[in-house]
Amino acid sequence: MPPPVRPVRRLVRWALRGLLAVVLALALWVGSYAVINPPTTFYILAEQRRLGELDRQWVSLDAIAPVMARSVVAAEDANFCDHWGFDMAAIRAAINEGGTRGASTLTQQVVKNAFLWHGRNWVRKALETLITPLVELTWSKRRIVEVYLNVAEFGEGIFGVEAAARRYFGVGPEALSPVQAARLAAILPSPKARSAVHPADYVRRRAARIMDGAATIRADGRAGCFED
């Protein structure tokens, strides 16, 4: 007759099974968004409860002006096509500067927006670090840009480039000009405090740099991973 399983061993076994179930569920969730459009996010739900109504309409990357995709990549992560989710050069530069600059890649921002919550804490950052390689493994670069442009906040109650293009410029996302695309990308770090329609000097200067950057990554091939 085998000896009875000790309670501690049983507890450890169930804990491991529970952890495995959580990991598998997370992997399935993340992997499903490679083909299924995220219906909402934690932040969008919170804003919907606060405001009561949001302006958001999903649109495929094929229906977005290519210059818009290049603009957000140039603004947020110019080496997007060259890394696997983490830009080590940017991280080292941020460390050398004492953490005064950001080093989050476009993929990390998508992970935060699509799967996690806003705010700075170690739990969220740890989860972001775990999920980011999984997104890079299961999604295409083109899909990452597409999801980013559809869940990013562009203003009070305005989510996604479709809503932003129509609200600010009266055009569909497919008709955005280089200047309009650059201005939308320029307000993304602080969309509630900056205006794409009546840009302050800082937004104008940033938009000008983004326009140059968008043209540069198109010319040197750094936009190739998300363009047809």
Secondary structure, 3 states (H helix, E strand, C coil): CCCCCCHHHHHHHHHHHHHHHHHHHHHHHHHHCCCCCCCCCHHHHHHHHHHCCCEECCCCHHHCCHHHHHHHHHHHCCCHHHCCCCCHHHHHHHHHCCCCCCCCCHHHHHHHHHHCCCCCCHHHHHHHHHHHHHHHHHCCHHHHHHHHHHHCEEECCEECHHHHHHHHHCCCHHHCCHHHHHHHHHHCCCCCCCCCCCCCHHHHHHHHHHHHHHHHHHHCCCCCCCCC
